[in-house]
Amino acid sequence: MTMQFGSATEFSNKCGVTLMNTPTGRVVAEVMGAKEGVELTEYPSMIRVDGVNRLNFDYEELTDALGSDFDGSIFEEISSTHYGRMVHLDDQTILFASPEDAAEYIGFDLKVD
């Protein structure tokens, strides 16, 4: 059987985000690309950041790398599309491949009554 257009239905355990290929986006991508299980794909105007299970954009780490403040508003400014469950916290943005892994952050109760 031939699959077309990436129509595989099994769970990939991946999540990702597209960053603008700007000086800030490039530094963020380089920091994330140095982490285990993270893959970067560069295009002329954007950089794909794909990870296994979870991507954690730690604002303090990114502030140190940039030499200037990094927070959720800057993350929103340099990012466009994403896949996986995205959770914004005061000190980080986390992407989860599995919505169940994000349940504690989004107040989703996994218990069946």
C-alpha positions in Angstrom: 0.0 0.0 0.0 1.4 3.4 -1.0 0.9 6.4 1.4 0.4 9.8 -0.2 0.9 13.2 1.3 2.2 12.0 4.6 -1.1 10.4 5.6 0.5 8.0 8.2 -1.8 7.8 11.2 0.5 6.5 13.8 1.6 8.8 16.7 4.9 10.5 15.7 5.8 11.8 19.2 7.1 15.0 17.6 6.3 18.6 18.0 7.7 21.7 16.4 7.5 25.4 15.6 8.5 27.6 12.7 10.7 30.6 13.6 11.3 33.7 11.5 14.9 33.7 10.1 15.8 36.9 11.8 18.8 37.6 14.1 16.7 36.7 17.1 15.0 33.7 15.5 18.4 32.4 14.4 19.9 32.6 18.0 16.8 30.9 19.4 17.0 28.1 16.8 20.7 27.6 17.5 20.1 27.3 21.2 17.3 24.8 20.6 19.2 22.9 17.9 22.0 22.2 20.5 19.5 20.2 22.6 19.2 16.4 22.3 16.4 15.2 20.0 16.0 18.6 18.3 16.3 19.0 14.6 16.6 22.2 12.6 15.6 22.7 9.0 16.6 26.1 7.5 14.7 27.9 4.7 15.4 31.3 3.3 12.8 33.1 5.5 12.2 30.6 8.3 13.7 27.9 10.5 11.8 24.8 11.5 12.6 23.5 15.0 11.3 20.0 15.5 11.7 17.9 18.6 10.9 14.5 20.1 8.2 14.5 22.8 8.7 18.0 24.1 10.4 21.3 23.2 11.1 23.7 26.1 11.9 27.3 25.2 13.4 28.5 28.5 13.3 32.3 28.6 16.3 32.7 30.9 18.5 30.5 28.7 17.4 32.4 25.7 17.9 35.8 27.4 21.5 34.7 28.2 22.1 33.6 24.6 20.7 36.8 23.1 22.2 39.2 25.6 18.8 40.9 25.9 15.5 40.1 27.4 13.5 37.2 25.9 9.9 36.5 27.0 6.6 35.2 25.6 5.8 38.2 23.6 9.1 37.9 21.7 8.5 34.2 21.2 5.1 35.1 19.7 6.7 37.7 17.5 9.3 35.3 16.0 7.2 32.2 15.7 4.4 31.4 13.2 3.1 27.9 12.8 3.5 25.1 15.3 2.3 21.5 15.9 1.7 19.9 19.2 0.1 21.4 22.3 1.7 24.8 23.1 1.7 26.0 26.7 2.9 29.5 27.6 4.1 30.1 31.1 5.8 33.1 32.7 9.3 31.7 32.3 9.0 29.4 29.3 7.0 28.1 26.4 6.6 24.3 26.1 5.4 22.3 23.2 4.2 18.8 23.8 3.8 16.0 21.2 1.1 14.4 23.3 -1.9 16.4 24.7 -1.9 14.0 27.7 1.6 15.2 28.6 0.3 18.8 28.7 -2.8 18.0 30.8 -1.4 19.2 34.1 -0.5 22.6 32.5 -3.8 23.2 30.8 -6.1 21.9 33.6 -7.3 18.9 31.5 -8.5 16.0 33.7 -7.5 12.7 32.3 -9.7 10.7 34.7 -12.7 8.9 33.3 -15.8 9.2 35.6 
